[in-house]
Amino acid sequence: MAEVAGTSTAGQVQARFVTKLQKYAIPDTLYSIPTKIDVDGLSSLINGILKEDHDVWKDVAYDFLIAGEFLRVSLGDQLEEKGISTEAVIEIEYVEKLPAPEPHKSLLHDDWVSAIHADKSPKW
């Protein structure tokens, strides 16, 4: 079991990381993770593990899922909210974080638009 550097055993959980993205896969081993860690800390951990296995590695931002829900708070808070025991091995799925969508084109209206009707034949 690998332990995250600079952490004590208080407030720790054992976790296994999984991903469906083969290029970001790390070895299947247990890691001892502090419960206060957040998404940025977990991203740094995954990138650090991948840097050990690759000569050149560019850091990637990741999103993490626990029991099918995205992690948006600390790991300990998420486990508590979902009633997941810190005594169990936690499976954490990670995916590449994608940027938020940006509107491509936007039409500004003075009022609320309740419906739009499209006609197949152009009238020009």
N, C-alpha and C positions, 0 to 999 in steps of 0.2 A: 504494500500500500504506500503510495507516494503522499507526502505531506507538503502542503504549501509552505514555502519558506517564511520565516518570521512570524509564525502563529503558534499559539499554545494549544493544549488539548481541550481547554474550556471553550464551550460554544462551537463545537466542531460536528460535522456530519460526514459520513462516508458517502461518496458519490461516484457514479459511473457515467461517463459522457458518451453519448451516441449521436450519430449524424447519418443522414442519407447521402450526404455529399462526400463522395470518396476522396476528393482532393484535399478535404479538410479533416479527414479521419485521423484520430489519435489512437495509441495503443489501448486495448481493452483492459484497463486496470482500475483498481479502486484508488480514489484520491480523498485525502482528508482535507475538507474545506471548512473555513470559518463560516458560521451562520450569518455573520454581519456582511459578508461579501455581496456585492451588487452586480449588475450586468457588466459594467466597465471592468470590474475586477475579474469576473469570469472570462471576459474577452481577452484580457491580458494573460490570464493563465493558459488559455487555449493557444494563443499566439506564442507564448513562451515554450510550450511543449512542441509546437510545430517548428519553431526555430531550431530546436535541438536536432530535429530529423532532416532539416533542409539547409543546404549551404546558403541559399539566398531566399529570404522570406519577407514578404511585405505584409505588415499587420493588416488584419481584416477585422471589421466590427461584426459582432455576432448578436443574435437574439437567442434567448434560451426559453425552453418550455419545460415546465414541471407539471406532470399529470395533465398534459394537453393544453395548459394555459401559459401564456407569455409571462415571463418574470419582469415585473415593473417596480418591485420593491426589493428589499434585501432578501436573501435566501431564507433566513430564519423567519421573517415576517410572512413570506409566502407559505412556508410549511405550516406555520401556526394558523393562518387564515384558512387553509385547506384541510386542516386536521391531520396532516401527515406526520408520523412519528419521526423524530430525529434519531431514533435508535435503528431505523431501517436503512438499507442502502438506497439512496435516492438516485433515480435515473434522470439525468438531465440531457434533454435533446437540444442540440444547437444548430442554428441555420444562419446563413449569411444575412446580415441586416441590410435591408434595402431602404433607399431614401423614400421619404413620404412623397406621394404623388403630387404633382403640381398641375394646376389647370392649364390646359393647352390653349384653349380659346374661351373667352368668357364674354357673354353679352350682358351688359348692364341694363336693367329695367327699372322704371320708376315704381313698379308695383310687383306684387307676387304673381308668378306664372303658375297657373293651376293645371294647364294641359297644353299639349302641342299636337297638331294634326299634320301628318306628312302625306303628300300626294305623290303617287308614283310618276305621273307625267309632268314634266317641267312645262311651265307656262311662260314662255318668253317670246 
